């Protein structure tokens, strides 16, 4: 016959083991390529599309289609310029996301020629309303390549 004290101790050990292993299973490993990982609670419980949605394309051949991605000023108050270099003329998509992973703005930039490009963002959402101060992420996609960076907006 097992004493009540022994079975209570065994039950505690099982609970502790589940608590210690659950967070390790809930957080996926960071993606390759140095992208900024933004996890929305595991399975995206908010119902928002994943941050990479809409950037499907073939893998780039040879030199990367998108290079030297930066934004200045960052942090910014009024407008920031997102600069990048295209290896060949292509359409670039710029998507701005808030910390919850909601897309707040999308800008399509058509570049007929290769070289240095620039997209300006005025800190407004899709309907033209000014966004609140905070941290935002921009995702730039061109030629099947996607780059994610962080922006800080001050009002």
Secondary structure in CASP SS format (residue, H / E / C, confidence):
PFRMAT SS
TARGET T0000
AUTHOR 0000-0000-0000
METHOD secondary structure of the structure
MODEL  1
X C 1.00
X C 1.00
X C 1.00
X H 1.00
X H 1.00
X H 1.00
X H 1.00
X H 1.00
X H 1.00
X H 1.00
X H 1.00
X H 1.00
X H 1.00
X H 1.00
X H 1.00
X H 1.00
X H 1.00
X H 1.00
X H 1.00
X H 1.00
X H 1.00
X H 1.00
X H 1.00
X H 1.00
X H 1.00
X H 1.00
X C 1.00
X C 1.00
X C 1.00
X C 1.00
X C 1.00
X C 1.00
X C 1.00
X C 1.00
X C 1.00
X C 1.00
X C 1.00
X C 1.00
X C 1.00
X C 1.00
X C 1.00
X C 1.00
X C 1.00
X C 1.00
X C 1.00
X C 1.00
X C 1.00
X C 1.00
X C 1.00
X C 1.00
X C 1.00
X C 1.00
X C 1.00
X C 1.00
X C 1.00
X C 1.00
X C 1.00
X C 1.00
X C 1.00
X C 1.00
X C 1.00
X C 1.00
X C 1.00
X C 1.00
X C 1.00
X E 1.00
X E 1.00
X E 1.00
X E 1.00
X E 1.00
X E 1.00
X E 1.00
X C 1.00
X C 1.00
X C 1.00
X E 1.00
X C 1.00
X C 1.00
X C 1.00
X E 1.00
X E 1.00
X E 1.00
X E 1.00
X E 1.00
X E 1.00
X E 1.00
X C 1.00
X C 1.00
X C 1.00
X E 1.00
X E 1.00
X E 1.00
X E 1.00
X E 1.00
X E 1.00
X E 1.00
X E 1.00
X C 1.00
X C 1.00
X C 1.00
X C 1.00
X C 1.00
X E 1.00
X E 1.00
X E 1.00
X E 1.00
X E 1.00
X E 1.00
X E 1.00
X E 1.00
X E 1.00
X C 1.00
X C 1.00
X C 1.00
X E 1.00
X E 1.00
X E 1.00
X E 1.00
X E 1.00
X E 1.00
X E 1.00
X C 1.00
X C 1.00
X E 1.00
X C 1.00
X C 1.00
X C 1.00
X C 1.00
X C 1.00
X E 1.00
X C 1.00
X C 1.00
X C 1.00
X E 1.00
X E 1.00
X E 1.00
X E 1.00
X E 1.00
X E 1.00
X E 1.00
X E 1.00
X E 1.00
X C 1.00
X C 1.00
X E 1.00
X E 1.00
X E 1.00
X E 1.00
X E 1.00
X E 1.00
X E 1.00
X E 1.00
X E 1.00
X C 1.00
X C 1.00
END
